[in-house]
């Protein structure tokens, strides 16, 4: 195991609104974005992530529980496959953007995976699920229980469950690259922000809106979850812990419907 895997990360830089003049340069170095050059694909990606993707999600906002309760397995499979294809298309656009920006995927935090990334991921899952369970209980006490749409999205047939594994991997990989790797780093680079505050707030809200089909309680929970993923990304300076945790969170819904 490399010694640098446990190197310290300056704590002052994470959310300080008035950071050092070197904070932005430190960010560029730590996140492999020294050669970043904005171009057409940069703004095209931001339009997709800030407007089009959440806009498509808002179209389906409403009483989705009844619709999902009555959906047959063939229609459910079509819905899941469509979601998979959409997310991979967005990934390809993100990848093209990173390529022409002279950073590659390393500039989005996708660097060599390490054993310690799994330790980060499973530790994160334990802590985050405890926090979210407590928050869900509080929301239920004030009349905002989770509607439970996720349970209706889980296929009941074995072939459909294999499809759910692919959905889980796609969501973990593509969403983390989009909302943490691309959106957060590009907002900070373009705005030359000295801290992560504004990129994190924007990413959290957009991530929540993109899951607004779960209603207001779902928006709150997913936004908080997105905040925790953002903090994990900032702390580790890499996406693999986020991707691994996100995948196992979604995959576990087969056994523990949320």
Secondary structure as a PSIPRED ss2 file (coil, helix, strand):
# PSIPRED VFORMAT (PSIPRED V4.0)

   1 X C   1.000  0.000  0.000
   2 X C   1.000  0.000  0.000
   3 X H   0.000  1.000  0.000
   4 X H   0.000  1.000  0.000
   5 X H   0.000  1.000  0.000
   6 X H   0.000  1.000  0.000
   7 X C   1.000  0.000  0.000
   8 X C   1.000  0.000  0.000
   9 X C   1.000  0.000  0.000
  10 X C   1.000  0.000  0.000
  11 X H   0.000  1.000  0.000
  12 X H   0.000  1.000  0.000
  13 X H   0.000  1.000  0.000
  14 X C   1.000  0.000  0.000
  15 X C   1.000  0.000  0.000
  16 X C   1.000  0.000  0.000
  17 X C   1.000  0.000  0.000
  18 X C   1.000  0.000  0.000
  19 X C   1.000  0.000  0.000
  20 X C   1.000  0.000  0.000
  21 X C   1.000  0.000  0.000
  22 X C   1.000  0.000  0.000
  23 X H   0.000  1.000  0.000
  24 X H   0.000  1.000  0.000
  25 X H   0.000  1.000  0.000
  26 X H   0.000  1.000  0.000
  27 X H   0.000  1.000  0.000
  28 X H   0.000  1.000  0.000
  29 X H   0.000  1.000  0.000
  30 X H   0.000  1.000  0.000
  31 X C   1.000  0.000  0.000
  32 X C   1.000  0.000  0.000
  33 X C   1.000  0.000  0.000
  34 X C   1.000  0.000  0.000
  35 X C   1.000  0.000  0.000
  36 X C   1.000  0.000  0.000
  37 X C   1.000  0.000  0.000
  38 X C   1.000  0.000  0.000
  39 X C   1.000  0.000  0.000
  40 X H   0.000  1.000  0.000
  41 X H   0.000  1.000  0.000
  42 X H   0.000  1.000  0.000
  43 X H   0.000  1.000  0.000
  44 X H   0.000  1.000  0.000
  45 X H   0.000  1.000  0.000
  46 X H   0.000  1.000  0.000
  47 X H   0.000  1.000  0.000
  48 X H   0.000  1.000  0.000
  49 X H   0.000  1.000  0.000
  50 X H   0.000  1.000  0.000
  51 X H   0.000  1.000  0.000
  52 X H   0.000  1.000  0.000
  53 X H   0.000  1.000  0.000
  54 X H   0.000  1.000  0.000
  55 X H   0.000  1.000  0.000
  56 X H   0.000  1.000  0.000
  57 X H   0.000  1.000  0.000
  58 X H   0.000  1.000  0.000
  59 X H   0.000  1.000  0.000
  60 X C   1.000  0.000  0.000
  61 X C   1.000  0.000  0.000
  62 X C   1.000  0.000  0.000
  63 X C   1.000  0.000  0.000
  64 X H   0.000  1.000  0.000
  65 X H   0.000  1.000  0.000
  66 X H   0.000  1.000  0.000
  67 X H   0.000  1.000  0.000
  68 X H   0.000  1.000  0.000
  69 X H   0.000  1.000  0.000
  70 X C   1.000  0.000  0.000
  71 X C   1.000  0.000  0.000
  72 X C   1.000  0.000  0.000
  73 X H   0.000  1.000  0.000
  74 X H   0.000  1.000  0.000
  75 X H   0.000  1.000  0.000
  76 X H   0.000  1.000  0.000
  77 X H   0.000  1.000  0.000
  78 X H   0.000  1.000  0.000
  79 X H   0.000  1.000  0.000
  80 X H   0.000  1.000  0.000
  81 X H   0.000  1.000  0.000
  82 X H   0.000  1.000  0.000
  83 X H   0.000  1.000  0.000
  84 X H   0.000  1.000  0.000
  85 X H   0.000  1.000  0.000
  86 X H   0.000  1.000  0.000
  87 X H   0.000  1.000  0.000
  88 X H   0.000  1.000  0.000
  89 X H   0.000  1.000  0.000
  90 X H   0.000  1.000  0.000
  91 X H   0.000  1.000  0.000
  92 X H   0.000  1.000  0.000
  93 X H   0.000  1.000  0.000
  94 X H   0.000  1.000  0.000
  95 X H   0.000  1.000  0.000
  96 X H   0.000  1.000  0.000
  97 X H   0.000  1.000  0.000
  98 X H   0.000  1.000  0.000
  99 X H   0.000  1.000  0.000
 100 X H   0.000  1.000  0.000
 101 X C   1.000  0.000  0.000
 102 X C   1.000  0.000  0.000
 103 X C   1.000  0.000  0.000
 104 X C   1.000  0.000  0.000
 105 X H   0.000  1.000  0.000
 106 X H   0.000  1.000  0.000
 107 X H   0.000  1.000  0.000
 108 X H   0.000  1.000  0.000
 109 X C   1.000  0.000  0.000
 110 X C   1.000  0.000  0.000
 111 X C   1.000  0.000  0.000
 112 X C   1.000  0.000  0.000
 113 X C   1.000  0.000  0.000
 114 X C   1.000  0.000  0.000
 115 X H   0.000  1.000  0.000
 116 X H   0.000  1.000  0.000
 117 X H   0.000  1.000  0.000
 118 X H   0.000  1.000  0.000
 119 X H   0.000  1.000  0.000
 120 X H   0.000  1.000  0.000
 121 X H   0.000  1.000  0.000
 122 X H   0.000  1.000  0.000
 123 X H   0.000  1.000  0.000
 124 X H   0.000  1.000  0.000
 125 X H   0.000  1.000  0.000
 126 X H   0.000  1.000  0.000
 127 X H   0.000  1.000  0.000
 128 X H   0.000  1.000  0.000
 129 X H   0.000  1.000  0.000
 130 X H   0.000  1.000  0.000
 131 X H   0.000  1.000  0.000
 132 X H   0.000  1.000  0.000
 133 X H   0.000  1.000  0.000
 134 X H   0.000  1.000  0.000
 135 X H   0.000  1.000  0.000
 136 X H   0.000  1.000  0.000
 137 X H   0.000  1.000  0.000
 138 X H   0.000  1.000  0.000
 139 X H   0.000  1.000  0.000
 140 X H   0.000  1.000  0.000
 141 X H   0.000  1.000  0.000
 142 X C   1.000  0.000  0.000
 143 X C   1.000  0.000  0.000
 144 X C   1.000  0.000  0.000
 145 X C   1.000  0.000  0.000
 146 X C   1.000  0.000  0.000
 147 X C   1.000  0.000  0.000
 148 X C   1.000  0.000  0.000
 149 X H   0.000  1.000  0.000
 150 X H   0.000  1.000  0.000
 151 X H   0.000  1.000  0.000
 152 X H   0.000  1.000  0.000
 153 X H   0.000  1.000  0.000
 154 X C   1.000  0.000  0.000
 155 X C   1.000  0.000  0.000
 156 X C   1.000  0.000  0.000
 157 X C   1.000  0.000  0.000
 158 X H   0.000  1.000  0.000
 159 X H   0.000  1.000  0.000
 160 X H   0.000  1.000  0.000
 161 X H   0.000  1.000  0.000
 162 X H   0.000  1.000  0.000
 163 X H   0.000  1.000  0.000
 164 X H   0.000  1.000  0.000
 165 X H   0.000  1.000  0.000
 166 X H   0.000  1.000  0.000
 167 X H   0.000  1.000  0.000
 168 X H   0.000  1.000  0.000
 169 X H   0.000  1.000  0.000
 170 X H   0.000  1.000  0.000
 171 X H   0.000  1.000  0.000
 172 X H   0.000  1.000  0.000
 173 X H   0.000  1.000  0.000
 174 X H   0.000  1.000  0.000
 175 X H   0.000  1.000  0.000
 176 X H   0.000  1.000  0.000
 177 X H   0.000  1.000  0.000
 178 X H   0.000  1.000  0.000
 179 X H   0.000  1.000  0.000
 180 X H   0.000  1.000  0.000
 181 X H   0.000  1.000  0.000
 182 X H   0.000  1.000  0.000
 183 X H   0.000  1.000  0.000
 184 X H   0.000  1.000  0.000
 185 X H   0.000  1.000  0.000
 186 X H   0.000  1.000  0.000
 187 X H   0.000  1.000  0.000
 188 X H   0.000  1.000  0.000
 189 X H   0.000  1.000  0.000
 190 X H   0.000  1.000  0.000
 191 X H   0.000  1.000  0.000
 192 X C   1.000  0.000  0.000
 193 X C   1.000  0.000  0.000
 194 X C   1.000  0.000  0.000
 195 X C   1.000  0.000  0.000
 196 X C   1.000  0.000  0.000
 197 X H   0.000  1.000  0.000
 198 X H   0.000  1.000  0.000
 199 X H   0.000  1.000  0.000
 200 X H   0.000  1.000  0.000
 201 X H   0.000  1.000  0.000
 202 X H   0.000  1.000  0.000
 203 X H   0.000  1.000  0.000
 204 X H   0.000  1.000  0.000
 205 X H   0.000  1.000  0.000
 206 X H   0.000  1.000  0.000
 207 X H   0.000  1.000  0.000
 208 X H   0.000  1.000  0.000
 209 X H   0.000  1.000  0.000
 210 X C   1.000  0.000  0.000
 211 X C   1.000  0.000  0.000
 212 X H   0.000  1.000  0.000
 213 X H   0.000  1.000  0.000
 214 X H   0.000  1.000  0.000
 215 X H   0.000  1.000  0.000
 216 X H   0.000  1.000  0.000
 217 X H   0.000  1.000  0.000
 218 X H   0.000  1.000  0.000
 219 X H   0.000  1.000  0.000
 220 X H   0.000  1.000  0.000
 221 X H   0.000  1.000  0.000
 222 X H   0.000  1.000  0.000
 223 X H   0.000  1.000  0.000
 224 X H   0.000  1.000  0.000
 225 X H   0.000  1.000  0.000
 226 X H   0.000  1.000  0.000
 227 X H   0.000  1.000  0.000
 228 X H   0.000  1.000  0.000
 229 X H   0.000  1.000  0.000
 230 X H   0.000  1.000  0.000
 231 X H   0.000  1.000  0.000
 232 X H   0.000  1.000  0.000
 233 X H   0.000  1.000  0.000
 234 X H   0.000  1.000  0.000
 235 X H   0.000  1.000  0.000
 236 X H   0.000  1.000  0.000
 237 X C   1.000  0.000  0.000
 238 X C   1.000  0.000  0.000
 239 X C   1.000  0.000  0.000
 240 X H   0.000  1.000  0.000
 241 X H   0.000  1.000  0.000
 242 X H   0.000  1.000  0.000
 243 X H   0.000  1.000  0.000
 244 X H   0.000  1.000  0.000
 245 X H   0.000  1.000  0.000
 246 X H   0.000  1.000  0.000
 247 X H   0.000  1.000  0.000
 248 X H   0.000  1.000  0.000
 249 X H   0.000  1.000  0.000
 250 X H   0.000  1.000  0.000
 251 X H   0.000  1.000  0.000
 252 X H   0.000  1.000  0.000
 253 X H   0.000  1.000  0.000
 254 X H   0.000  1.000  0.000
 255 X C   1.000  0.000  0.000
 256 X C   1.000  0.000  0.000
 257 X C   1.000  0.000  0.000
 258 X C   1.000  0.000  0.000
